Amino acid sequence: MEAAIATVNEAHFCKKLRNPVTFASVSVLGSSLPHFKSPALTPRCRIFVTKASVAVEEKIRTKAAVIRIGTRGSPLALAQAYETRDKLIKSHPELAEDRAIQIVIIKTTGDKILSQPLADIGGKGLFTKEIDEALLNSEIDIAVHSMKDVPTYLPEKTVLPCNLPREDVRDAFICLTAASLAELPVSSIVGTASLRRKSQLLNRYPSLKVQENFRGNVQTRLKKLNEGVVQATLLALAGLKRLNMTENVTCVLSIEDMLPAVAQGAIGIACRSDDEKMATYLASLNHEDTRLAISCERAFLEKLEGSCRTPIAGYANRDEDGNCIFKALVASPDGTRVLETSRKGPYSFGDMINMGVDAGEELLSRAGHGFFDH
């Protein structure tokens, strides 16, 4: 297990991006994650800033923590871990005591292997497996995940009883030269590792090209864009907001233009199923509207047996009348076929699970055998 205990500087939401910024590296068993330096902006050029919004310094702990939070080590993952910590302290002031909460950084297989598509090395569980193992081995007490990385099955003896309030679910278009996808010249290359984004993009704009294995954290992908590896990219707006990097956004895509991934924008927190103390802490943080929406979307995904090889999108939300509106689609990887459906019903757990399952059954029937092979 590769893990390190670290603390994050409280000023992790930094100054405006027009100032050059360099942040410390995270030490993980003697190796270091790379520094990201933000180039200064000049009046004649527009360069996207690849900053980390959290600065991390290794620190030896001398006092046992009340709660050890397990997380990946990317800037976004750390921002989510510290959001969790802040909410815990707000709900339980006794946790504000020095060293009451520790952040344990765990390097996952998905973080180590960036040269191959996720589908070729095992899928989404690559970002959660090592963290789950640390939880089961009692090396951490709770695990903070991006919910769209969490497989539809959970390891035995673990539960995921808590979702924090959901951030904006939409995708952001980021480009140096065009104001929108429609303005990109023919054969422009858009970088994305997401088959969901690729299929919807090519369905609407077949003249564009996609660089598929466009992986790495937010800072890495913006750096590649600056270097001209691609002409544009698509990123989750939620991550950019949590990193305080929305000034990089060229425009925000509507739900109608780009249906989000199942559970996009949601943070989930897991604990051991027999740990009543942690379950009590997490119950105080849970946002029930978010939990119900994610349950609906994941029921849909589970019915489709979705993976990183299948372009699937789904979004549940509460409408102005208090009902659940669920929109879903499946697509062929080349974007030539997109099948959509929607459901409306009471905003309650059982009804929303049924909506997700029913939508999945409908799209499976309409897609037929071999739909995802194109």
C-alpha positions as CSV (number, residue, x, y, z in Angstrom):
1,M,0.0,0.0,0.0
2,E,1.4,3.3,-1.0
3,A,0.2,5.9,1.4
4,A,1.3,9.1,3.1
5,I,-0.2,11.2,5.8
6,A,-0.3,14.9,4.9
7,T,-1.8,18.2,6.0
8,V,-3.0,20.8,3.6
9,N,-2.4,24.5,4.0
10,E,-5.6,26.3,5.0
11,A,-5.1,28.8,2.2
12,H,-5.7,26.2,-0.4
13,F,-8.0,28.4,-2.4
14,C,-5.3,30.7,-3.7
15,K,-5.0,34.2,-5.2
16,K,-6.2,35.2,-8.6
17,L,-4.6,33.2,-11.4
18,R,-2.9,36.2,-12.9
19,N,-0.2,35.9,-10.3
20,P,2.5,33.2,-10.9
21,V,2.0,30.4,-8.3
22,T,4.0,27.4,-7.4
23,F,2.8,24.8,-4.9
24,A,4.7,22.2,-2.9
25,S,4.7,18.6,-4.0
26,V,3.0,15.7,-2.2
27,S,5.4,13.1,-0.9
28,V,4.3,9.5,-1.3
29,L,6.7,6.9,0.0
30,G,9.7,8.9,-1.1
31,S,8.5,9.9,-4.5
32,S,7.0,13.3,-5.4
33,L,4.1,14.4,-7.6
34,P,5.2,17.1,-10.0
35,H,5.1,20.8,-9.3
36,F,2.7,22.8,-11.4
37,K,3.9,26.4,-12.2
38,S,1.4,29.0,-13.3
39,P,2.8,31.1,-16.1
40,A,2.2,34.9,-15.9
41,L,-0.5,36.2,-18.2
42,T,0.4,39.0,-20.7
43,P,-2.0,41.3,-22.4
44,R,-1.2,39.8,-25.8
45,C,-1.6,36.1,-25.0
46,R,-4.1,34.0,-23.2
47,I,-2.6,31.0,-21.4
48,F,-4.6,28.7,-19.2
49,V,-3.2,28.4,-15.8
50,T,-2.4,24.9,-14.5
51,K,-2.5,25.6,-10.8
52,A,-3.2,23.3,-7.9
53,S,-5.6,24.9,-5.5
54,V,-4.2,23.0,-2.6
55,A,-0.7,23.1,-1.2
56,V,0.4,20.1,0.6
57,E,3.3,19.6,3.0
58,E,4.3,16.3,4.6
59,K,4.1,16.3,8.4
60,I,4.8,13.6,11.0
61,R,1.9,13.0,13.3
62,T,2.5,12.5,17.0
63,K,-1.1,12.2,18.2
64,A,-3.6,9.6,17.2
65,A,-6.4,11.0,15.0
66,V,-10.0,10.7,15.7
67,I,-10.8,10.4,12.0
68,R,-8.4,9.3,9.3
69,I,-9.7,10.4,5.8
70,G,-8.5,8.3,2.9
71,T,-8.2,10.0,-0.5
72,R,-6.3,10.0,-3.7
73,G,-3.5,12.6,-4.0
74,S,-4.6,14.7,-6.9
75,P,-5.4,18.4,-6.2
76,L,-9.1,17.8,-6.9
77,A,-9.2,14.7,-4.6
78,L,-7.5,16.7,-1.9
79,A,-9.9,19.6,-2.3
80,Q,-12.8,17.1,-1.8
81,A,-11.1,15.6,1.3
82,Y,-10.7,19.0,2.8
83,E,-14.3,19.9,2.0
84,T,-15.2,16.8,4.0
85,R,-13.0,17.7,6.8
86,D,-14.4,21.2,7.0
87,K,-18.0,20.0,7.1
88,L,-17.1,17.5,9.8
89,I,-15.6,20.2,12.0
90,K,-18.6,22.5,11.4
91,S,-21.0,19.8,12.5
92,H,-18.7,18.5,15.3
93,P,-16.7,21.3,16.8
94,E,-14.7,18.9,18.9
95,L,-13.0,17.8,15.7
96,A,-11.4,21.2,15.3
97,E,-8.8,20.2,17.9
98,D,-5.3,20.0,16.4
99,R,-4.6,16.7,14.7
100,A,-8.1,15.3,15.4
101,I,-8.5,14.7,11.6
102,Q,-5.8,13.3,9.4
103,I,-5.7,13.1,5.6
104,V,-4.2,9.9,4.3
105,I,-3.1,10.0,0.7
106,I,-3.3,6.7,-1.2
107,K,-1.9,6.3,-4.7
108,T,-4.3,4.1,-6.8
109,T,-3.5,2.0,-9.8
110,G,-5.5,4.5,-12.0
111,D,-3.1,7.3,-10.8
112,K,0.0,5.3,-11.6
113,I,-0.9,4.1,-15.2
114,L,-1.7,7.1,-17.4
115,S,-0.5,5.8,-20.7
116,Q,-3.4,3.5,-21.4
117,P,-7.2,4.0,-21.6
118,L,-9.0,3.1,-18.3
119,A,-11.0,0.4,-20.1
120,D,-7.8,-1.4,-21.1
121,I,-6.5,-1.6,-17.5
122,G,-9.6,-2.5,-15.6
123,G,-12.1,0.3,-15.5
124,K,-13.4,2.7,-12.8
125,G,-12.5,0.6,-9.8
126,L,-8.9,1.5,-10.5
127,F,-9.5,4.8,-8.6
128,T,-11.1,3.2,-5.6
129,K,-9.6,-0.3,-5.1
130,E,-6.6,0.7,-3.0
131,I,-8.6,3.1,-0.9
132,D,-11.2,0.4,-0.2
133,E,-8.4,-2.0,0.8
134,A,-7.0,0.6,3.3
135,L,-10.5,1.1,4.7
136,L,-11.0,-2.7,5.2
137,N,-7.5,-2.9,6.8
138,S,-8.4,-0.2,9.2
139,E,-5.6,2.1,7.9
140,I,-8.2,4.8,7.4
141,D,-11.7,5.4,9.0
142,I,-13.6,6.9,6.1
143,A,-12.9,7.1,2.3
144,V,-13.8,10.1,0.1
145,H,-14.6,9.4,-3.5
146,S,-15.8,11.1,-6.6
147,M,-19.0,9.2,-7.0
148,K,-18.6,8.8,-10.8
149,D,-15.4,6.8,-10.1
150,V,-17.3,4.4,-7.7
151,P,-18.3,1.0,-9.2
152,T,-22.0,0.1,-8.8
153,Y,-20.9,-2.7,-6.4
154,L,-19.2,-1.9,-3.1
155,P,-16.7,-4.2,-1.4
156,E,-18.1,-6.4,1.4
157,K,-18.1,-4.9,4.9
158,T,-18.2,-1.4,3.5
159,V,-21.1,1.0,3.1
160,L,-21.5,4.4,1.4
161,P,-24.1,6.2,3.5
162,C,-23.2,9.8,2.7
163,N,-23.2,12.1,-0.2
164,L,-22.3,15.8,0.2
165,P,-24.4,18.4,-1.6
166,R,-23.9,18.0,-5.3
167,E,-21.9,20.6,-7.3
168,D,-22.9,21.8,-10.8
169,V,-23.3,18.7,-13.0
170,R,-22.6,20.3,-16.4
171,D,-19.5,20.0,-18.5
172,A,-17.2,22.9,-19.5
173,F,-15.8,23.6,-22.9
174,I,-12.2,25.0,-22.7
175,C,-10.4,26.3,-25.8
176,L,-7.7,28.8,-26.7
177,T,-9.1,29.8,-30.1
178,A,-12.9,29.2,-30.3
179,A,-15.8,30.4,-28.2
180,S,-17.9,27.2,-28.6
181,L,-17.8,23.7,-30.0
182,A,-19.8,25.0,-33.0
183,E,-17.0,27.5,-33.8
184,L,-14.2,24.9,-34.0
185,P,-12.8,24.4,-37.5
186,V,-13.3,21.1,-39.3
187,S,-10.9,18.4,-38.1
188,S,-10.1,20.2,-34.8
189,I,-8.9,17.8,-32.1
190,V,-10.8,17.7,-28.8
191,G,-9.1,15.9,-26.0
192,T,-11.2,13.7,-23.7
193,A,-10.8,10.3,-22.1
194,S,-14.5,9.9,-21.7
195,L,-16.4,7.8,-24.1
196,R,-19.6,9.5,-23.0
197,R,-18.3,12.9,-24.0
198,K,-16.7,11.6,-27.2
199,S,-19.9,9.9,-28.4
200,Q,-22.2,12.9,-27.7
201,L,-19.6,15.3,-29.2
202,L,-19.3,13.3,-32.5
203,N,-23.0,12.9,-32.7
204,R,-23.5,16.6,-32.8
205,Y,-20.2,17.6,-34.5
206,P,-19.1,14.7,-36.7
207,S,-16.5,16.9,-38.4
208,L,-14.4,17.1,-35.2
209,K,-11.8,14.6,-34.1
210,V,-11.2,13.2,-30.6
211,Q,-8.0,12.3,-28.9
212,E,-9.2,9.5,-26.7
213,N,-6.6,8.8,-24.1
214,F,-6.5,12.4,-22.9
215,R,-5.9,11.4,-19.2
216,G,-4.4,13.1,-16.2
217,N,-5.6,15.5,-13.5
218,V,-7.1,18.9,-14.4
219,Q,-3.8,20.6,-14.3
220,T,-2.2,18.1,-16.6
221,R,-4.9,18.3,-19.2
222,L,-4.9,22.1,-19.2
223,K,-1.1,22.0,-19.6
224,K,-1.5,19.7,-22.7
225,L,-4.0,22.2,-24.1
226,N,-1.6,25.0,-23.6
227,E,1.1,23.1,-25.4
228,G,-1.2,22.5,-28.5
229,V,-1.6,18.8,-28.1
230,V,-5.3,19.4,-28.7
231,Q,-7.3,22.4,-29.8
232,A,-10.0,22.0,-27.0
233,T,-11.0,19.9,-24.1
234,L,-14.1,19.1,-22.0
235,L,-14.0,19.0,-18.2
236,A,-16.5,18.6,-15.4
237,L,-17.5,22.0,-14.2
238,A,-17.8,20.7,-10.7
239,G,-14.0,19.9,-10.5
240,L,-13.1,23.3,-11.8
241,K,-15.3,25.0,-9.2
242,R,-13.8,22.9,-6.4
243,L,-10.3,23.9,-7.6
244,N,-11.3,27.5,-7.9
245,M,-10.3,27.4,-11.6
246,T,-13.5,28.5,-13.4
247,E,-11.7,31.3,-15.1
248,N,-10.3,28.7,-17.5
249,V,-13.8,27.9,-18.8
250,T,-14.7,29.2,-22.3
251,C,-18.3,28.2,-22.0
252,V,-20.6,25.8,-20.1
253,L,-22.5,23.2,-22.0
254,S,-26.2,22.8,-21.3
255,I,-27.6,19.5,-20.1
256,E,-29.4,19.2,-23.5
257,D,-26.0,19.6,-25.3
258,M,-24.0,17.2,-23.1
259,L,-25.8,14.9,-20.7
260,P,-23.5,14.4,-17.7
261,A,-22.1,11.2,-16.4
262,V,-23.9,9.2,-13.8
263,A,-23.1,10.8,-10.4
264,Q,-21.1,13.6,-11.9
265,G,-20.4,16.4,-9.4
266,A,-21.2,14.3,-6.4
267,I,-18.8,13.3,-3.5
268,G,-19.4,10.0,-1.7
269,I,-18.0,9.0,1.7
270,A,-17.7,5.3,2.7
271,C,-16.9,3.6,6.0
272,R,-16.8,0.1,7.4
273,S,-20.3,-1.4,7.8
274,D,-19.6,-2.2,11.5
275,D,-18.2,1.2,12.4
276,E,-21.1,2.9,14.1
277,K,-19.1,5.9,15.3
278,M,-18.1,6.8,11.7
279,A,-21.6,6.1,10.5
280,T,-22.9,8.6,13.0
281,Y,-20.4,11.3,11.9
282,L,-21.3,10.7,8.2
283,A,-25.1,10.8,8.9
284,S,-24.6,14.4,10.0
285,L,-23.1,15.3,6.6
286,N,-25.4,13.4,4.2
287,H,-27.4,15.5,1.7
288,E,-30.5,13.4,1.1
289,D,-31.6,15.0,-2.2
290,T,-28.2,14.2,-3.6
291,R,-28.2,10.7,-2.2
292,L,-31.5,9.9,-3.8
293,A,-30.5,11.4,-7.2
294,I,-27.3,9.4,-7.2
295,S,-29.2,6.2,-6.2
296,C,-31.5,6.6,-9.2
297,E,-28.6,7.2,-11.6
298,R,-26.6,4.3,-10.3
299,A,-29.6,2.0,-10.5
300,F,-29.8,2.9,-14.2
301,L,-26.0,2.3,-14.6
302,E,-26.2,-1.0,-12.8
303,K,-29.0,-2.3,-15.0
304,L,-26.9,-1.5,-18.1
305,E,-23.8,-3.1,-16.5
306,G,-22.1,0.1,-17.5
307,S,-18.3,0.4,-17.6
308,C,-15.6,2.6,-19.1
309,R,-16.2,0.8,-22.4
310,T,-19.8,2.0,-22.7
311,P,-21.0,5.6,-23.4
312,I,-23.7,6.1,-20.8
313,A,-25.2,9.3,-19.3
314,G,-27.8,9.9,-16.7
315,Y,-29.0,12.7,-14.6
316,A,-31.8,12.9,-11.9
317,N,-32.9,16.1,-10.3
318,R,-35.9,17.6,-8.5
319,D,-38.2,19.8,-10.6
320,E,-40.0,22.9,-9.4
321,D,-43.0,20.8,-8.4
322,G,-40.8,18.5,-6.2
323,N,-40.9,15.5,-8.6
324,C,-37.9,13.6,-9.9
325,I,-37.0,14.1,-13.5
326,F,-34.5,11.5,-14.8
327,K,-32.9,11.8,-18.2
328,A,-30.7,9.1,-19.7
329,L,-28.9,8.0,-22.8
330,V,-26.7,5.4,-24.3
331,A,-24.6,5.9,-27.4
332,S,-22.4,3.9,-29.8
333,P,-18.7,4.8,-29.2
334,D,-18.5,6.5,-32.6
335,G,-21.5,8.7,-31.9
336,T,-23.5,7.5,-34.9
337,R,-26.3,6.3,-32.7
338,V,-27.7,7.9,-29.5
339,L,-30.7,6.5,-27.7
340,E,-32.4,8.7,-25.1
341,T,-35.2,8.3,-22.6
342,S,-36.7,10.1,-19.6
343,R,-38.8,9.4,-16.5
344,K,-40.9,11.5,-14.1
345,G,-42.1,10.4,-10.7
346,P,-42.1,11.0,-6.9
347,Y,-38.8,12.1,-5.4
348,S,-38.6,9.1,-3.1
349,F,-36.0,6.3,-2.9
350,G,-38.2,3.4,-4.1
351,D,-39.7,5.3,-6.9
352,M,-36.4,6.7,-8.1
353,I,-34.7,3.3,-8.0
354,N,-37.6,2.0,-10.1
355,M,-37.2,4.9,-12.6
356,G,-33.5,4.2,-13.0
357,V,-34.0,0.4,-13.5
358,D,-37.0,0.9,-15.9
359,A,-35.0,3.4,-18.0
360,G,-32.1,1.0,-18.2
361,E,-34.4,-1.9,-19.3
362,E,-35.9,0.3,-22.0
363,L,-32.6,1.4,-23.5
364,L,-31.2,-2.2,-23.3
365,S,-34.1,-3.4,-25.3
366,R,-33.9,-0.6,-27.9
367,A,-30.1,-0.9,-28.3
368,G,-30.1,-4.6,-29.1
369,H,-27.1,-6.9,-29.3
370,G,-23.8,-5.4,-30.3
371,F,-24.9,-1.8,-29.9
372,F,-21.8,-0.7,-28.0
373,D,-19.4,-2.5,-30.5
374,H,-19.5,0.2,-33.2
